[in-house]
Amino acid sequence: MTTPSVHNAKANDLPPTYDPAQVEPAILKQYLDTKAYAASPDAEGEPYAIVIPPPNVTAALHLGHALNNTLQDVLTRYHRMRGFNTLW
């Protein structure tokens, strides 16, 4: 069975449940082919990094954790769009 293109799916073509095994391999291949997870200190642009705080010792996740990760993601994407050499 071939994996359908994630970008060409129509609402009526979607299965009733999400099966990561059907979708994720194609997305991972695209990320690896485009080197989306790779960074080089020699790449163009000023380096941009965010220091990630240590993990929560109580192991009780709350909305603050989601906000923290969202802010890190938004700031990294913003700086990447402005030409910084980023990886998060």
Secondary structure, DSSP 8 states (H G I E B T S, - for coil): -----GGG--GGGS-SS--HHHHHHHHHHHHHHTTTT---TTSSS-EE--------TT----HHHHHHHHHHHHHHHHHHHTT-EE--
